Amino acid sequence: MSRPTRGRPPNLAARQQVLDAARELMAEGGVAAVTIEELATRTGVTRPTIYRTWPNATSVAMAALMADVPNSSAAVLGRSVARDLTRVLEGVIAVFGTATGRNAATLIASADPTTELAKAFRHQIILRTRESIMEVLSNSIQAGELRKATDVEAAADLVLAPIFFRLLVGHQPLTSDFAKTVVDQVLKGLNAED
Protein backbone atom coordinates (compact mmCIF):
# COMPACT_ATOMS: atom_id res chain seq x y z
CA MET A 1 0.00 0.00 0.00
CA SER A 2 1.46 3.35 -1.00
CA ARG A 3 1.67 6.14 1.51
CA PRO A 4 0.02 9.45 0.69
CA THR A 5 2.42 12.19 -0.31
CA ARG A 6 2.56 15.51 1.49
CA GLY A 7 1.49 18.70 -0.22
CA ARG A 8 -0.25 19.10 -3.52
CA PRO A 9 0.62 16.74 -6.36
CA PRO A 10 2.36 18.40 -9.30
CA ASN A 11 -0.01 19.78 -11.91
CA LEU A 12 1.45 18.41 -15.14
CA ALA A 13 -0.94 20.35 -17.36
CA ALA A 14 0.01 23.64 -15.68
CA ARG A 15 3.70 22.74 -15.96
CA GLN A 16 3.33 22.16 -19.70
CA GLN A 17 1.42 25.44 -20.14
CA VAL A 18 4.24 27.32 -18.41
CA LEU A 19 6.92 25.64 -20.54
CA ASP A 20 4.97 26.39 -23.74
CA ALA A 21 4.56 30.03 -22.70
CA ALA A 22 8.28 30.25 -21.91
CA ARG A 23 9.10 29.01 -25.43
CA GLU A 24 6.77 31.61 -26.94
CA LEU A 25 8.31 34.38 -24.87
CA MET A 26 11.84 33.36 -25.80
CA ALA A 27 10.86 33.32 -29.47
CA GLU A 28 9.39 36.83 -29.13
CA GLY A 29 12.04 38.52 -27.02
CA GLY A 30 14.78 36.17 -25.93
CA VAL A 31 15.38 34.69 -22.52
CA ALA A 32 15.05 38.10 -20.83
CA ALA A 33 11.37 38.19 -21.91
CA VAL A 34 10.60 35.21 -19.67
CA THR A 35 9.36 36.55 -16.34
CA ILE A 36 7.24 34.87 -13.69
CA GLU A 37 4.67 37.66 -14.01
CA GLU A 38 4.36 37.24 -17.78
CA LEU A 39 4.19 33.45 -17.48
CA ALA A 40 1.37 33.74 -14.93
CA THR A 41 -0.48 36.27 -17.10
CA ARG A 42 -0.22 34.18 -20.27
CA THR A 43 -1.10 30.85 -18.72
CA GLY A 44 -3.42 31.66 -15.83
CA VAL A 45 -1.15 29.53 -13.65
CA THR A 46 -0.56 31.25 -10.33
CA ARG A 47 2.85 32.54 -9.34
CA PRO A 48 3.04 30.25 -6.27
CA THR A 49 2.34 27.26 -8.53
CA ILE A 50 5.15 28.29 -10.86
CA TYR A 51 7.52 28.86 -7.93
CA ARG A 52 6.64 25.44 -6.55
CA THR A 53 8.32 23.90 -9.61
CA TRP A 54 11.03 26.44 -10.51
CA PRO A 55 13.02 28.86 -8.33
CA ASN A 56 13.03 31.67 -10.91
CA ALA A 57 12.19 32.66 -14.48
CA THR A 58 15.63 31.71 -15.82
CA SER A 59 15.10 28.17 -14.56
CA VAL A 60 11.78 28.02 -16.40
CA ALA A 61 13.48 29.20 -19.60
CA MET A 62 16.21 26.59 -19.23
CA ALA A 63 13.66 23.84 -18.55
CA ALA A 64 11.75 24.84 -21.68
CA LEU A 65 14.90 24.75 -23.76
CA MET A 66 16.10 21.42 -22.35
CA ALA A 67 12.68 19.86 -22.90
CA ASP A 68 13.21 20.46 -26.63
CA VAL A 69 16.58 18.71 -26.75
CA PRO A 70 16.14 15.24 -28.22
CA ASN A 71 17.63 12.27 -26.43
CA SER A 72 20.91 12.08 -28.30
CA SER A 73 21.53 8.49 -27.20
CA ALA A 74 18.49 7.50 -29.27
CA ALA A 75 20.49 8.58 -32.34
CA VAL A 76 23.23 6.05 -31.60
CA LEU A 77 21.95 3.14 -33.65
CA GLY A 78 25.18 1.53 -34.84
CA ARG A 79 24.24 1.72 -38.53
CA SER A 80 27.29 3.70 -39.60
CA VAL A 81 29.58 6.16 -37.91
CA ALA A 82 28.67 8.91 -40.40
CA ARG A 83 24.93 8.43 -40.06
CA ASP A 84 24.99 8.19 -36.26
CA LEU A 85 27.22 11.25 -35.80
CA THR A 86 25.10 13.24 -38.23
CA ARG A 87 21.93 12.34 -36.33
CA VAL A 88 23.43 13.46 -33.03
CA LEU A 89 24.50 16.81 -34.53
CA GLU A 90 21.16 17.29 -36.28
CA GLY A 91 19.44 16.93 -32.89
CA VAL A 92 21.57 19.73 -31.46
CA ILE A 93 21.02 21.89 -34.54
CA ALA A 94 17.25 21.34 -34.38
CA VAL A 95 17.23 23.04 -30.99
CA PHE A 96 19.86 25.72 -31.45
CA GLY A 97 19.06 26.56 -35.05
CA THR A 98 15.96 28.38 -33.81
CA ALA A 99 15.85 31.98 -32.59
CA THR A 100 14.99 30.71 -29.12
CA GLY A 101 17.94 28.35 -29.07
CA ARG A 102 20.34 31.03 -30.28
CA ASN A 103 19.10 33.49 -27.65
CA ALA A 104 19.44 30.91 -24.90
CA ALA A 105 22.94 29.91 -26.00
CA THR A 106 24.04 33.54 -26.07
CA LEU A 107 22.68 34.09 -22.58
CA ILE A 108 24.38 30.99 -21.25
CA ALA A 109 27.68 31.79 -22.97
CA SER A 110 27.77 35.15 -21.21
CA ALA A 111 26.65 33.77 -17.83
CA ASP A 112 28.85 32.96 -14.88
CA PRO A 113 29.90 29.31 -15.43
CA THR A 114 29.27 28.52 -11.75
CA THR A 115 25.54 29.34 -11.89
CA GLU A 116 22.99 26.56 -11.79
CA LEU A 117 21.77 27.58 -15.25
CA ALA A 118 25.23 27.26 -16.80
CA LYS A 119 25.89 23.97 -15.00
CA ALA A 120 22.55 22.55 -16.15
CA PHE A 121 23.22 23.60 -19.75
CA ARG A 122 26.72 22.10 -19.67
CA HIS A 123 25.61 18.80 -18.15
CA GLN A 124 22.22 18.30 -19.77
CA ILE A 125 23.02 19.47 -23.27
CA ILE A 126 26.71 19.73 -24.07
CA LEU A 127 28.12 16.84 -22.04
CA ARG A 128 25.19 14.51 -22.74
CA THR A 129 25.60 15.12 -26.46
CA ARG A 130 29.37 14.68 -26.21
CA GLU A 131 28.90 11.33 -24.44
CA SER A 132 26.70 10.14 -27.31
CA ILE A 133 29.35 11.21 -29.82
CA MET A 134 32.02 9.35 -27.83
CA GLU A 135 29.82 6.24 -27.81
CA VAL A 136 29.46 6.37 -31.60
CA LEU A 137 33.21 6.83 -32.03
CA SER A 138 34.11 4.01 -29.62
CA ASN A 139 31.70 1.63 -31.32
CA SER A 140 33.14 2.55 -34.71
CA ILE A 141 36.70 1.94 -33.54
CA GLN A 142 35.69 -1.51 -32.32
CA ALA A 143 33.96 -2.19 -35.64
CA GLY A 144 37.12 -1.21 -37.54
CA GLU A 145 35.57 1.86 -39.21
CA LEU A 146 37.99 4.23 -37.47
CA ARG A 147 41.67 3.94 -36.60
CA LYS A 148 42.36 2.10 -33.36
CA ALA A 149 44.69 4.92 -32.25
CA THR A 150 41.86 7.49 -32.41
CA ASP A 151 41.75 9.74 -29.35
CA VAL A 152 38.01 9.53 -28.65
CA GLU A 153 37.99 12.57 -26.35
CA ALA A 154 39.70 14.82 -28.92
CA ALA A 155 37.63 13.41 -31.78
CA ALA A 156 34.37 14.11 -29.90
CA ASP A 157 35.48 17.71 -29.42
CA LEU A 158 36.33 17.97 -33.14
CA VAL A 159 32.82 16.82 -34.04
CA LEU A 160 30.92 19.02 -31.58
CA ALA A 161 32.98 22.22 -31.51
CA PRO A 162 32.03 23.55 -34.99
CA ILE A 163 28.34 23.51 -34.04
CA PHE A 164 28.86 25.67 -30.97
CA PHE A 165 31.38 27.91 -32.74
CA ARG A 166 28.89 28.66 -35.51
CA LEU A 167 26.11 29.09 -32.94
CA LEU A 168 28.02 31.60 -30.84
CA VAL A 169 29.75 33.53 -33.61
CA GLY A 170 26.68 33.53 -35.87
CA HIS A 171 28.62 34.04 -39.09
CA GLN A 172 26.79 31.18 -40.89
CA PRO A 173 23.50 29.34 -40.25
CA LEU A 174 23.20 26.01 -38.49
CA THR A 175 21.73 23.48 -40.92
CA SER A 176 21.57 19.72 -41.31
CA ASP A 177 23.85 20.15 -44.34
CA PHE A 178 26.43 21.67 -42.02
CA ALA A 179 26.13 18.64 -39.72
CA LYS A 180 26.86 16.35 -42.67
CA THR A 181 29.82 18.50 -43.75
CA VAL A 182 31.34 18.49 -40.26
CA VAL A 183 30.99 14.71 -39.97
CA ASP A 184 32.42 14.16 -43.46
CA GLN A 185 35.44 16.38 -42.81
CA VAL A 186 36.20 14.86 -39.40
CA LEU A 187 35.84 11.28 -40.64
CA LYS A 188 38.21 11.84 -43.53
CA GLY A 189 40.92 12.32 -40.93
CA LEU A 190 39.80 9.44 -38.68
CA ASN A 191 38.98 6.70 -41.18
CA ALA A 192 40.72 3.37 -40.72
CA GLU A 193 43.80 3.10 -42.86
CA ASP A 194 43.64 0.67 -45.76
Protein Blocks (a to p, Z undefined) as FASTA:
>chain_A
ZZddehjdddfklmmmmmmmmmmmmmmnojklpcfklmmmmnopafklmmmmpgbfklmm
mmmmmmmpccfklmmnolamklmmmmmmmmmmmmmmpmklmmmmmmmmmpcfkbmklmmm
mmmmmmmmmmmmmmmmmmmmmnopacfklcfklmmmmmmmmmmmmmmnopaccdfklmmm
mmmmmmmmmgccZZ
